[in-house]
Amino acid sequence: MSIRLGILGAGTIGEVHAAGIAAAGHTVAAIADVDSSKAIALAEKYADTLATKSVESLLADPSIDAVVVAVPNRWHKDLAIAAMRRSEEH
């Protein structure tokens, strides 16, 4: 079974996670980053489509099964909590 994952953060750690997701046979469904050029570049490399989104739209997307939080520590807590709350809604 392939899992569709969204990635929050398109920096170095986001790319490590994207590579791992792809290597495991799962799908990078969407990527969100404050730097849209980084999100686009990572999506071109790993995503099933050029699926870049805002954080809000990625978290609201019911087609995404799980979310990887790959952002700097100062933003990690709030995004992790938002991702956990999304799982309660879906």
URWOLIN-V546292 format. One record per pair of residues at least 24 apart in sequence whose ideal C-beta (glycine too) atoms are under 8 Angstrom apart, sorted by the first residue. I is the first residue (numbers start at 0). J is the second residue. D is the distance in Angstrom with one decimal. If there is no record, write none. Layout:
i=[I | I]
j=[J | J]
d=[D | D]
//
This chain:
i=[1 | 1 | 2 | 2 | 2 | 3 | 3 | 3 | 3 | 3 | 4 | 4 | 4 | 4 | 4 | 4 | 5 | 5 | 5 | 5 | 5 | 5 | 5 | 5 | 5 | 5 | 5 | 6 | 6 | 6 | 6 | 6 | 6 | 7 | 7 | 7 | 7 | 7 | 7 | 7 | 7 | 7 | 7 | 7 | 8 | 8 | 8 | 8 | 8 | 9 | 9 | 9 | 9 | 9 | 9 | 10 | 10 | 10 | 10 | 12 | 13 | 13 | 13 | 13 | 14 | 14 | 14 | 15 | 16 | 16 | 17 | 17 | 17 | 17 | 18 | 20 | 20 | 21 | 28 | 28 | 28 | 28 | 29 | 29 | 29 | 30 | 31 | 31 | 54 | 54 | 58 | 58 | 59 | 61]
j=[25 | 26 | 26 | 64 | 65 | 28 | 62 | 63 | 64 | 65 | 28 | 63 | 64 | 65 | 66 | 67 | 29 | 30 | 31 | 52 | 57 | 58 | 60 | 63 | 65 | 66 | 67 | 30 | 31 | 41 | 66 | 67 | 69 | 31 | 32 | 54 | 57 | 66 | 67 | 68 | 69 | 70 | 78 | 82 | 32 | 68 | 69 | 70 | 71 | 34 | 37 | 38 | 40 | 41 | 69 | 37 | 69 | 70 | 71 | 69 | 41 | 67 | 69 | 70 | 41 | 44 | 45 | 69 | 67 | 69 | 41 | 44 | 45 | 46 | 45 | 45 | 67 | 45 | 60 | 62 | 63 | 64 | 57 | 60 | 63 | 57 | 56 | 57 | 78 | 81 | 82 | 85 | 85 | 89]
d=[5.4 | 5.5 | 7.0 | 4.8 | 6.1 | 4.0 | 6.1 | 5.4 | 4.9 | 7.9 | 6.1 | 6.8 | 6.6 | 5.2 | 6.9 | 5.8 | 4.5 | 7.2 | 7.1 | 7.6 | 4.5 | 7.6 | 6.8 | 4.3 | 7.5 | 4.8 | 7.2 | 4.8 | 7.4 | 7.5 | 7.6 | 4.8 | 5.8 | 5.3 | 7.7 | 6.1 | 6.8 | 6.3 | 6.9 | 5.1 | 6.3 | 5.8 | 5.3 | 7.3 | 5.9 | 7.0 | 3.7 | 4.0 | 7.9 | 6.8 | 4.0 | 4.5 | 7.3 | 4.3 | 8.0 | 6.7 | 7.1 | 7.8 | 8.0 | 4.3 | 6.2 | 7.6 | 4.0 | 8.0 | 5.9 | 7.8 | 7.9 | 7.7 | 4.8 | 5.3 | 5.9 | 7.2 | 4.0 | 7.9 | 6.9 | 7.2 | 7.5 | 5.2 | 7.5 | 6.5 | 5.1 | 8.0 | 4.9 | 6.4 | 6.2 | 7.8 | 7.8 | 4.5 | 7.0 | 7.5 | 6.4 | 4.7 | 7.4 | 5.6]
//
